[in-house]
Amino acid sequence: MRRRAADFRRSPRRRSPIWIWLVLGLFCIAGFTLLVVKQNQVYEDPAEHPKLVRNGGRVQFTHSNLNLTKESTNPNSYDRQLLDQMTLAKAYIVIAKEHNNHHLAWELTSKIRSCQFLLSKAAMRDTPMTQNEAEPLIKSLSTLIFKAQDAHYDIATTIMTMKSHILALEERANAATVQSTFFGQLAAESVPKNLHCVSVKLLASWLTIKKLQEVANEINNSVRLVDNNLYHFCLFSDNLLAVSAVVNSTVSNTDHPKQLVFHIVTNEPNYGAMQAWFVSNDFKGSVIEVQKVEDFTWLNASYSPIVKKLTENGFQEYYFEGSQDLNDEPKFRNPKYSSLLNHLRFYIPEIYPHLEKVVFLDDDVIVQKDLTPLFSLDLHGNVNGAVETCLEAFHRFYKYFNFSNPVLSSKFDPQACGWAFGLNVFDLVAWRNANVTDVYHYWQEQNSDGSLWKLGTLPPGLLAFYGRTEPLDRRWHVLGLGYDVNIDNRLIESAAVVHFNGNLKPWSKLGIRKYKPLWERYVNQTHPYLLDCAKN
C-alpha cells in the first residue's frame, strides 16, 4: 500500500492529562456513594427513626425505639439502679426526720430530685441513660445511704419503720373508706329539703281541714278493705313521695285500678301528711288505707322479740350515739334497722286478719306491669312467692349466716338459694297454718346475742320462710337500680317491678341519673305543694 503524502496525513491524537481522569473518577465514586446512602435511608426500618407528626400546626417527633417500662425493670439498666436507690433513700428520709436529722433528710431529698430530673430527661429524649450520666448520681446517693446507715439507720430499723408506716397508712385508708361509706349512706337516708317541706305543708292541711279527716274515716270503715275478691297491696314506710310513686305506678299499669286496695302503715310523725296526701289526690278510684304503727298496741315487747330488742338501751345507743369500732360494717348502722316499720312484714297476718292473700311492696320500687296476675299464681302450698337471687354467689345462705353455730348448720343448707324482699306474694292462709310468725320469733330469740347473723330483715326472713318459698320468674322483680349502673336495658324494660335497692335512691341527688326517669314519671310534679317547695 502506498503511503499518503505528508500534507494529506492526519494530525496525531493528543492524550488527555492524567489529572482530568482523576477528577472524573472522584466524581463517579462520590455519586455512587450518595446513591447507596439514599437507598439505605429509603429502605431502613421506620421503627428505628423518629416519626414526624403534625399536631395543631406544631411539629413533634415520636420515638418507639425505647421501652421505658422495660428499662425500669431491667436489673442491668441505670434507670433501674437509680429507681432502687431512690426508693431506699425515701425510706431513710422518713427515718432521718423521725431522729431530727433534718440536714441528712434535706441532702437525700436534693439527690432524689436530681435523679428524678435525670430520669425525666432520659424519658424526654427517649434514649437509655448512659453510664456517664448515671454513675455520679448513683455514687453520691450511695454515699448518703451509707452515711444514713452509719447513723444507726440499719436495715432492720428501716424495715420496722416502713412496716409501721404502712400499717398506719392502711388504718387511715380503712378509716377514710368507712367514713366515706358512712357519709354516702347518711346522704342517701336523709330527706331532701323540698320533700320535708311538702310533709310540713300536708300536716298543716291535715290539722286545719276537717274535711280531710272525715274522708279518711270513711275510707277506714270501707268494706272494700276486707274484700278478698279485690287485689290487696301493703307498704310500710315513712317516705311520703316514695309510697306515692309506688301506688301511682301500680294503678297506672293495671286495667282495673278500682279493684286495687292499698294498705299503708307509717309512723306518728308522718301519719297526718300521709293521710292528707292520699285523701286529697285521686289514684284512679283505688282504695288507700293509712294506719300508724303506734296504734298496734298488741305489738309490744312482751309479744315480739324484735320489739324488745329495738327498745333496749344498748341497741338505741348503737345507732344514736355511734360506735367507734371500725370493724362494724357501715351498712349495718343504717337507721332503718332500728325502725319497727321495717319489721312489720313479719306481722302481716296479724295486721290484716281478714285477708287471705297480699302482695308486699317496698317503698323503693316502681311498678311497670300489671301485678294482678300474681294473685292467681299457684304457690303450691308455699307461703311466700319471691324472686331468687342465687345467680350471684354472694346471695347464698352461707353469706348471711354463721354456720359454725350448730343450731344453723344442723338445719339449713349453706348453699341454699337466697331470695329478695321488695315484691312478695304472701298466702296468709298458709302463713297462719304454718305459724310462720312464731318461727320468726324463735329465730329472733336464738339470735338475741347476734351470733347467728347481723342486722336486717332478710336473714330472719330466709330462716322463717325456709322450705316455704315459691320461686317467681325473674322478670317479676329486677333489683339493683340503687347501686348498679350496668343493668341491661332490655331486662329493665321487661321487668314488672324495678327495685332501687341500695343507697342511690331516685329521690336523692345521689340517684343514678339514667334510672331516675323511671321513678320521676310517677311523681305528681305539678302538685301545688311540690311546686311551692321547689321554688322556696
Residue pairs with C-beta under 8 A, 6 or more apart in sequence:
47 64
47 65
48 65
50 61
50 62
50 63
51 61
51 62
51 63
51 64
52 59
52 60
52 61
53 59
53 60
53 61
53 62
54 60
63 126
65 126
66 126
66 127
66 128
68 79
68 123
71 77
71 79
71 80
71 128
72 79
72 80
72 83
73 80
74 80
77 128
77 129
78 128
78 129
78 130
78 131
78 133
78 134
78 135
78 138
79 119
79 122
79 128
79 129
81 134
81 138
82 115
82 118
82 119
82 129
82 134
82 137
82 138
82 141
83 119
85 115
85 138
85 141
85 142
85 145
86 112
86 115
86 116
86 141
88 145
88 158
89 108
89 111
89 112
89 141
89 144
89 145
90 108
90 112
91 158
91 161
91 162
92 104
92 108
92 144
92 145
92 148
92 153
92 158
93 105
93 108
93 109
93 112
94 161
94 162
94 165
95 148
95 153
95 157
95 158
95 161
96 102
96 104
96 105
96 108
96 148
96 151
96 153
97 105
98 161
99 151
99 153
101 151
104 144
104 147
104 148
104 151
107 144
108 141
108 144
108 148
111 137
111 140
111 141
111 144
112 141
114 137
115 137
115 141
118 129
118 133
118 134
118 137
119 129
122 128
122 129
122 133
174 326
175 326
178 326
178 330
181 330
181 331
182 330
182 333
184 503
184 510
185 330
185 331
185 333
185 334
185 503
187 503
187 508
187 509
187 510
188 503
188 504
188 505
188 508
188 510
189 334
189 335
189 336
190 508
191 199
191 239
192 507
192 508
192 509
193 533
194 530
194 533
194 534
195 240
195 241
195 507
195 533
197 529
197 532
197 533
197 536
198 240
198 241
198 273
198 527
198 529
198 530
198 533
199 240
199 270
199 273
200 273
201 529
201 532
201 533
202 240
202 272
202 273
202 274
202 276
202 277
202 529
203 272
203 273
203 276
205 212
205 276
205 280
206 212
206 213
206 272
206 273
206 275
206 276
207 272
209 276
212 275
212 276
212 279
212 280
213 275
215 279
216 275
216 279
216 290
219 225
219 279
219 287
219 288
219 289
220 289
222 287
222 289
224 230
224 261
224 287
225 261
225 263
225 287
225 289
226 354
226 355
227 261
228 354
228 355
228 356
228 357
230 259
230 260
230 261
230 287
231 259
231 260
231 261
231 359
231 371
231 372
231 375
232 261
232 263
232 352
232 355
232 357
232 358
232 359
233 250
233 260
233 261
233 262
233 263
233 358
233 359
233 360
233 361
233 371
234 262
234 263
234 264
234 265
234 348
234 351
234 352
234 358
234 359
234 360
234 361
235 243
235 246
235 247
235 262
235 263
235 264
235 265
235 360
235 361
235 362
235 363
236 264
236 265
236 266
236 293
236 341
236 342
236 344
236 345
236 363
237 243
237 264
237 266
237 341
237 362
237 363
238 266
238 267
238 269
238 270
238 339
238 341
239 363
239 507
240 270
240 273
240 274
240 277
241 507
241 523
242 363
242 364
242 505
242 507
243 264
243 266
243 274
243 363
244 277
244 278
244 281
244 522
244 523
244 524
245 366
245 519
245 522
245 523
246 361
246 362
246 363
246 365
246 366
246 367
247 262
247 278
247 283
247 286
247 288
248 283
248 522
248 523
248 524
249 366
249 367
249 368
249 522
250 260
250 262
250 361
250 367
250 371
251 257
251 260
251 283
251 284
251 286
252 284
252 367
252 522
253 367
253 368
253 369
253 370
253 371
254 260
254 370
254 371
254 372
255 370
255 372
256 372
257 283
257 284
257 285
257 286
258 284
258 285
258 286
259 286
259 372
260 286
260 287
260 372
261 286
261 287
261 288
261 289
262 286
262 287
262 288
262 289
263 289
263 291
263 351
263 352
263 358
264 274
264 278
264 288
264 289
264 290
264 291
265 290
265 291
265 292
265 293
265 341
265 344
265 351
266 274
266 290
266 291
266 292
266 293
266 341
267 292
267 293
267 294
267 339
267 341
268 292
268 294
271 290
271 292
274 290
275 290
278 288
278 290
281 524
281 527
293 299
293 340
293 341
293 344
296 347
296 351
298 350
299 307
299 340
299 347
299 350
300 307
301 307
301 308
301 311
302 308
304 347
304 441
305 441
305 444
305 445
305 448
306 340
306 343
306 346
306 444
307 340
309 315
309 444
309 448
310 316
310 338
310 340
310 343
315 338
316 338
318 333
319 333
319 335
319 337
319 338
323 333
329 454
332 454
332 455
332 456
336 342
337 455
337 456
342 457
343 457
344 351
345 360
345 421
345 424
345 457
345 461
346 436
346 437
346 440
346 457
346 460
346 461
346 464
347 437
348 358
348 360
348 426
348 428
348 431
349 428
349 431
349 432
349 437
350 437
352 358
352 428
355 428
356 427
356 428
356 429
357 375
357 425
357 426
357 427
357 428
357 429
358 425
358 426
358 428
359 371
359 374
359 375
359 423
359 424
359 425
359 426
360 421
360 423
360 424
360 425
360 426
361 367
361 422
361 423
361 497
362 421
362 422
362 423
362 499
362 501
364 422
364 482
364 499
364 500
364 501
364 505
364 506
365 422
365 423
365 497
365 498
365 499
365 500
366 497
366 498
366 500
366 518
366 519
366 522
367 496
367 497
368 495
368 496
368 497
368 498
368 518
369 495
369 496
369 497
370 496
371 496
371 497
374 385
374 425
374 476
375 425
377 385
377 425
377 470
377 472
379 385
379 425
379 427
379 430
379 470
380 470
381 430
382 427
382 430
382 468
382 469
382 470
383 426
383 427
383 430
383 431
383 434
383 436
383 465
383 468
383 469
384 419
384 424
384 425
384 426
384 427
384 465
384 468
384 469
384 470
385 424
385 425
385 426
385 427
385 469
385 470
385 472
386 419
386 420
386 421
386 423
386 424
386 425
386 465
386 469
386 470
386 471
386 472
386 477
387 419
387 420
387 423
387 471
387 472
387 473
387 474
387 476
387 477
387 479
388 417
388 418
388 419
388 420
388 471
388 474
389 395
389 417
389 418
389 419
389 420
389 479
390 396
390 417
390 418
393 399
395 417
395 418
396 414
396 415
396 416
396 417
396 418
397 403
397 412
397 413
397 414
397 415
397 416
397 417
397 418
397 462
398 414
398 415
399 418
400 418
400 453
400 458
400 459
400 462
401 408
401 412
401 414
401 452
401 453
401 459
402 408
402 451
402 452
402 453
403 409
403 412
403 414
405 451
405 452
407 446
407 452
408 452
412 463
412 466
416 462
416 466
418 458
418 462
419 462
419 469
419 471
420 458
420 477
420 479
420 499
420 501
421 457
421 458
421 461
422 477
422 479
422 497
422 499
422 501
423 472
423 476
423 477
423 496
423 497
423 499
425 470
425 472
430 468
431 437
434 468
436 464
436 465
436 468
437 464
439 463
439 464
440 460
440 461
440 463
440 464
443 452
443 460
443 463
443 464
444 460
446 452
447 453
447 460
452 459
453 459
453 460
475 491
475 494
475 495
475 496
476 495
476 496
476 497
477 495
477 496
477 497
477 499
478 487
478 491
478 492
478 495
478 497
478 498
478 499
479 499
479 501
480 487
480 499
480 501
480 502
481 487
481 492
481 498
481 499
481 500
481 501
481 502
481 506
481 512
481 515
481 518
482 499
482 500
482 501
482 502
482 503
482 504
482 505
482 506
482 511
482 512
483 501
483 502
483 503
483 504
484 502
485 512
485 514
492 498
492 515
492 518
498 515
498 518
500 506
500 511
500 515
500 519
503 510
504 510
504 511
504 512
505 511
506 512
506 515
506 516
506 518
506 519
506 520
507 519
511 519
523 530
524 530
525 531
